[in-house]
């Protein structure tokens, strides 16, 4: 099969022919229909902390058709269209049984979506309803990540919500926050590329004033935020969020940052700020995100700005290192 393969850290991907996956006992082979390019994929090609290197096939936001089943697989059949939960787990422990697969002792991140076929497990496959496309199946993962963060925030109806970062996760947070009754939702970024898309997905306002981030967010919100979602993962944003959140407010960290960060804990303590970290999602949240699409939510589909071939992937992947109008780019390996 053909795949876009890592050549090493700080090197462009290259399309290569590699062996087709063969299903062992309990395995499922999926013909990839759509796979999203995630910001964390870009980080994986630059930061050794992610454990990826030459020979790795990235891609954890994918959906496709079941084309082969290993011995002992129940509940699936060839021809099923599925969205693949990219959280590897045993499927049998207490954490897996409650849907909190991220705490399974055998947890790992499923990759392989930048290829024509991918090997996975039946407990990671969620059938797509007839109303959902393969593109829908590929955006469930970022929607579930955002939903998990909003759930952990304990946001209340009428709350003022500030979202730092207008990437796919930040925009998905805007969708869920508005859907769950936030009184005011403001997205703050350093550029206006996603201004229209943010408003379409649920934000009341979009703020770009790097010289005055605190004042501009307060003017847009009509005061300090009840909840701040940090969706970028850049050092310094926790400290900024402390200045932007109200007394006894909540900051939720969704942005991935592998670099050390510092903030004034006294300033946080003085305001009794609750700092919450959000890791992945539950199976129930993944299914709820898919259900929202099945029930006709159109806003999340606005995340997708382009669909490209596998051959175009290396060049487009590199271009995404710079901010543009692109939001969520999907790969269609069969094209």
C-alpha positions in Angstrom: 0.0 0.0 0.0 1.0 3.7 -0.3 1.5 5.9 2.7 2.9 9.3 3.7 5.9 8.2 5.9 8.0 10.2 8.3 11.7 10.4 7.2 12.8 11.6 10.6 12.4 14.6 12.8 12.5 18.0 11.0 12.2 16.3 7.6 9.3 16.4 5.2 7.1 13.3 4.8 7.5 11.2 1.7 5.0 8.9 0.0 6.2 5.4 -0.1 5.0 1.9 -0.8 5.0 -0.2 2.4 3.6 -3.6 3.2 -0.2 -4.0 3.5 -1.4 -4.6 7.1 -2.3 -8.2 7.8 -4.9 -8.8 10.5 -3.9 -11.0 13.4 -6.2 -12.5 15.9 -8.6 -9.7 17.2 -7.5 -7.2 14.5 -9.4 -5.1 12.0 -8.1 -3.7 8.7 -9.7 -0.4 7.7 -9.5 1.1 4.2 -8.9 4.7 5.1 -11.5 7.0 3.5 -10.6 10.3 5.2 -7.9 11.3 7.7 -7.5 14.7 9.3 -4.1 16.4 9.6 -3.9 17.4 13.3 -1.7 20.1 14.8 -0.2 17.4 17.0 0.9 15.6 13.9 3.0 18.6 13.0 4.5 18.6 16.5 5.3 14.9 16.2 7.6 15.6 13.3 9.5 18.2 15.3 9.5 17.2 19.0 11.2 13.9 20.2 8.9 13.9 23.2 6.2 12.3 21.1 8.3 9.3 20.3 7.9 9.3 16.5 10.7 9.1 13.9 11.7 7.7 10.6 9.3 5.1 9.4 6.3 6.3 11.4 2.9 6.7 9.7 1.0 9.4 11.4 -2.7 10.1 11.3 -5.1 9.5 14.2 -8.3 11.2 13.0 -9.6 8.8 10.4 -12.6 6.9 9.2 -13.0 4.2 6.5 -14.4 0.9 5.5 -13.7 -2.4 7.2 -12.1 -4.7 4.6 -10.6 -7.5 6.7 -11.2 -9.2 10.0 -8.9 -11.3 12.1 -9.9 -14.4 13.9 -12.2 -13.9 16.9 -13.5 -10.5 15.9 -17.2 -10.1 16.7 -19.7 -7.2 16.0 -18.2 -6.0 12.8 -18.3 -7.2 9.2 -16.5 -6.3 6.0 -18.2 -3.3 4.3 -19.0 -1.5 7.6 -18.1 2.2 7.6 -16.5 3.2 10.8 -14.9 6.1 12.6 -11.8 4.9 14.5 -11.3 5.9 18.1 -7.5 6.5 18.1 -7.1 5.4 21.7 -5.6 2.0 21.9 -6.8 -0.1 24.9 -7.4 -3.6 26.0 -11.2 -3.2 25.9 -11.7 -5.4 29.0 -10.4 -3.6 32.1 -12.5 -1.5 34.4 -11.4 1.7 32.7 -12.3 0.4 29.3 -15.7 -0.9 30.5 -16.6 2.5 31.8 -15.5 4.2 28.6 -12.4 5.9 30.2 -10.0 4.1 27.8 -7.3 6.8 28.3 -6.6 5.2 31.7 -6.2 1.7 30.4 -2.7 0.2 31.3 -2.4 -0.7 27.6 -3.2 2.7 26.4 -1.5 4.1 23.3 -2.3 6.5 20.5 -3.5 4.9 17.2 -1.8 6.2 14.1 -1.6 5.0 10.6 -4.3 7.1 8.9 -1.9 8.7 6.4 -2.1 5.5 4.4 -4.5 3.5 2.2 -5.1 0.9 4.9 -4.7 0.9 8.7 -4.7 -1.8 11.4 -6.9 -1.3 14.5 -9.1 -3.2 17.0 -12.8 -3.7 17.0 -13.3 -1.9 20.3 -11.9 1.2 18.6 -14.4 1.1 15.7 -17.7 3.0 15.9 -20.1 2.4 13.1 -21.1 5.5 11.1 -24.8 6.1 10.8 -26.2 6.4 7.3 -26.5 10.2 7.7 -22.7 10.5 8.4 -20.0 10.7 5.7 -16.5 9.5 5.9 -15.5 13.2 6.4 -17.8 13.3 9.4 -16.1 10.3 10.8 -12.7 11.9 10.5 -13.7 15.0 12.5 -15.3 13.2 15.4 -11.9 13.0 17.3 -11.3 16.7 17.6 -15.0 17.2 18.4 -14.7 14.7 21.2 -11.5 16.3 22.6 -13.3 19.6 22.8 -16.4 18.1 24.3 -14.3 16.5 27.1 -12.7 19.8 27.9 -16.1 21.6 28.1 -17.4 18.8 30.3 -14.5 19.1 32.7 -14.9 22.9 32.9 -18.3 22.5 34.6 -19.4 25.5 32.5 -22.9 26.7 33.5 -25.6 28.2 31.4 -25.0 31.9 30.9 -21.3 31.7 31.6 -18.8 34.0 29.9 -16.4 31.8 27.9 -13.0 32.8 26.5 -11.2 30.5 24.1 -7.5 31.1 23.4 -6.7 29.9 20.0 -8.7 29.5 16.8 -7.5 26.1 15.7 -9.9 23.2 15.2 -10.0 22.4 18.9 -10.7 26.0 19.9 -13.4 26.3 17.3 -14.9 23.0 18.4 -15.0 24.3 22.0 -16.9 27.3 20.7 -19.4 25.0 19.1 -20.0 23.0 22.3 -20.0 26.0 24.6 -22.7 27.7 22.6 -24.6 24.5 22.3 -24.6 24.0 26.1 -25.9 27.5 26.8 -22.9 29.8 27.4 -24.1 33.4 27.6 -21.1 34.8 25.8 -18.4 33.0 23.8 -15.3 34.9 22.6 -12.4 33.4 20.6 -9.0 35.2 20.9 -6.2 34.7 18.4 -3.1 36.4 17.0 -4.5 36.6 13.4 -8.0 36.9 11.8 -7.7 33.9 9.5 -10.6 32.1 11.3 -12.8 35.1 12.1 -15.8 34.1 10.0 -15.5 30.4 10.8 -15.4 31.1 14.5 -18.7 33.1 14.3 -20.3 30.5 12.2 -19.4 27.8 14.8 -20.9 29.6 17.7 -18.6 32.4 18.9 -20.3 35.8 19.6 -17.0 37.7 18.9 -13.5 37.2 17.7 -10.7 39.2 19.2 -7.2 40.0 17.8 -5.4 42.6 19.9 -1.9 41.2 20.8 -0.9 44.4 22.5 -3.8 44.2 24.9 -5.1 40.7 25.3 -6.7 41.1 28.7 -8.4 44.4 28.0 -9.7 43.3 24.6 -11.1 40.1 25.9 -12.8 41.9 28.8 -14.4 44.4 26.4 -15.7 41.6 24.2 -17.0 39.5 27.1 -18.4 42.4 29.1 -16.0 41.5 32.0 -13.7 38.7 33.0 -14.3 35.2 31.8 -16.0 32.6 34.0 -14.1 29.9 32.0 -11.0 30.2 29.9 -10.0 27.4 27.5 -6.3 27.4 26.5 -6.3 25.7 23.2 -2.8 26.6 21.9 -0.1 25.0 24.1 2.3 27.9 24.1 4.3 29.0 27.2 2.9 32.2 28.7 -0.8 31.5 28.0 -1.5 30.1 31.4 -0.3 33.3 33.0 -2.4 35.3 30.5 -5.4 33.2 31.3 -5.0 33.9 35.0 -5.3 37.6 34.2 -8.4 37.0 32.1 -10.4 34.7 34.3 -12.6 36.0 37.1 -12.1 35.3 40.8 -13.0 31.7 41.5 -13.1 31.0 37.8 -11.7 28.0 35.8 -8.9 27.6 33.3 -9.0 24.4 31.2 -5.8 23.3 29.4 -6.5 21.7 26.0 -3.4 22.9 24.1 -0.4 20.4 24.0 2.8 22.0 25.3 6.0 19.9 25.8 8.0 22.9 26.9 8.3 24.1 30.5 6.0 27.0 31.4 6.0 29.4 34.3 3.2 31.4 35.9 2.7 33.3 39.2 1.1 30.8 41.5 0.4 33.6 44.0 -1.7 35.4 41.4 -3.6 32.2 40.8 -4.1 31.5 44.5 -5.2 35.1 45.2 -8.1 34.6 42.7 -8.7 31.0 43.8 -8.5 29.9 40.2 -9.2 26.3 39.3 -6.7 24.9 36.8 -8.0 21.9 35.0 -6.1 19.7 32.5 -8.0 17.8 29.9 -6.7 14.5 28.5 -8.3 13.0 25.4 -12.0 11.9 25.9 -14.3 9.1 26.9 -15.9 6.7 24.5 -19.3 8.1 25.5 -18.1 11.6 24.4 -16.8 10.2 21.1 -20.2 8.7 20.5 -21.9 11.9 21.6 -19.8 13.9 19.1 -20.8 11.6 16.3 -24.4 11.7 17.4 -24.4 15.5 17.2 -23.4 15.2 13.5 -26.0 12.5 13.0 -28.7 14.7 14.4 -27.9 17.4 11.9 -25.4 19.8 13.5 -23.8 21.6 10.5 -21.3 23.8 12.4 -18.6 21.2 12.9 -18.5 20.4 9.2 -17.3 24.0 8.7 -13.9 22.9 10.2 -13.0 21.1 7.0 -11.4 23.5 4.5 -9.7 21.1 2.0 -9.5 17.5 1.0 -6.3 16.4 -0.6 -4.7 13.3 -2.1 -2.0 11.2 -0.6 0.5 12.5 -3.2 -0.3 16.1 -2.1 0.1 15.3 1.6 3.9 16.0 2.1 3.7 19.5 0.5 0.4 20.5 2.2 1.7 19.1 5.5 4.7 21.4 5.4 2.5 24.4 4.3 0.4 24.0 7.5 3.4 24.9 9.7 2.4 28.5 8.8 -1.0 29.9 9.7 -3.3 30.4 6.7 -7.0 30.2 6.0 -6.8 26.4 6.3 -8.4 24.9 9.3 -8.9 21.1 9.1 -7.4 19.5 6.0 -8.5 15.9 5.2 -6.5 13.3 3.3 -8.3 11.0 0.9 -5.7 8.2 0.4 -7.7 6.6 -2.4 -7.7 9.6 -4.6 
